[in-house]
Amino acid sequence: MTVSCHDEEDPIATTSPYAKYKGSWLGTYSGSDSGTIDFIVNGDGKIIGDVESNGFKTQELTLKGKVNIHGELSMILVKTNDDGTEEDIGSFVGSVSKSNGSGTWVNDGAGGIKGTWIASK
């Protein structure tokens, strides 16, 4: 009789604390300017996205930021200049839940205009 023990540990499945925020978000912003925002929250909470402004149609505007494990979100509004350099000109801040988010924005590059935003995924 031969006895064999094979002790294999089951891998522990870990869930990222950012999993509930991960994905593509679409929304709008309004106030002193209006337009659309779309951003992606990655598995580590980092955010990248785009802004389409109704008032500044010729400017290439992007978002870069992070959401923390509590859903508090902070994104820098970035303008790409004609020479390809990037300039931080404002911010979008707020909070997100599993499927909805909202907050405020400011564009210091346009004289401090501001307003609110909403998004969902």
PETA-V989042 format. One record per pair of residues at least 12 apart in sequence whose C-alpha atoms are under 8 Angstrom apart, sorted by the first residue. I is the first residue (numbers start at 1). J is the second residue. Records with the same first field share a line. If there is no record, write none. Layout:
I = J ; J
//
This chain:
16 = 43 ; 44
17 = 69
18 = 42 ; 43 ; 44 ; 45 ; 67 ; 68 ; 69
19 = 43
20 = 97 ; 98
21 = 41 ; 45 ; 71 ; 96 ; 97 ; 98 ; 99
22 = 40 ; 41 ; 42 ; 43 ; 45
23 = 40 ; 41 ; 42 ; 121
24 = 38 ; 39 ; 40 ; 41 ; 121
25 = 38 ; 39 ; 40 ; 41 ; 119 ; 120 ; 121
26 = 38 ; 39 ; 119 ; 120 ; 121
27 = 117 ; 118 ; 119 ; 120
28 = 117 ; 118 ; 119
29 = 115 ; 116 ; 117 ; 118
30 = 115 ; 116 ; 117
31 = 113 ; 114 ; 115 ; 116
32 = 113 ; 114 ; 115
33 = 53 ; 54 ; 55 ; 113 ; 114 ; 115
34 = 53 ; 54 ; 55
35 = 51 ; 52 ; 53 ; 54
36 = 51 ; 52 ; 53
37 = 49 ; 50 ; 51 ; 52 ; 119
38 = 50 ; 51
39 = 63
41 = 66 ; 67
45 = 66 ; 67 ; 68 ; 69
46 = 64 ; 65 ; 66 ; 67
47 = 63 ; 64 ; 65 ; 66 ; 67 ; 75
48 = 62 ; 63 ; 64 ; 65
49 = 62 ; 63 ; 64
50 = 62 ; 63
51 = 63
59 = 79 ; 80 ; 81
60 = 79 ; 80 ; 81
61 = 77 ; 78 ; 79 ; 80
62 = 77 ; 78 ; 79 ; 80
63 = 75 ; 76 ; 77 ; 78
64 = 76 ; 77 ; 78
71 = 95 ; 96 ; 97
72 = 93 ; 94 ; 95 ; 96
73 = 93 ; 94 ; 95 ; 96
74 = 91 ; 92 ; 93 ; 94
75 = 91 ; 92 ; 93
76 = 88 ; 89 ; 90 ; 91 ; 92
77 = 89 ; 90 ; 91 ; 92 ; 107
78 = 90
89 = 107 ; 108 ; 109 ; 110
90 = 105 ; 106 ; 107 ; 108 ; 109
91 = 105 ; 106 ; 107
92 = 104 ; 105 ; 106
93 = 105
99 = 120 ; 121
100 = 118 ; 119 ; 120 ; 121
101 = 118 ; 119 ; 120
102 = 116 ; 117 ; 118 ; 119
103 = 116 ; 117 ; 118
104 = 116 ; 117
105 = 117
//
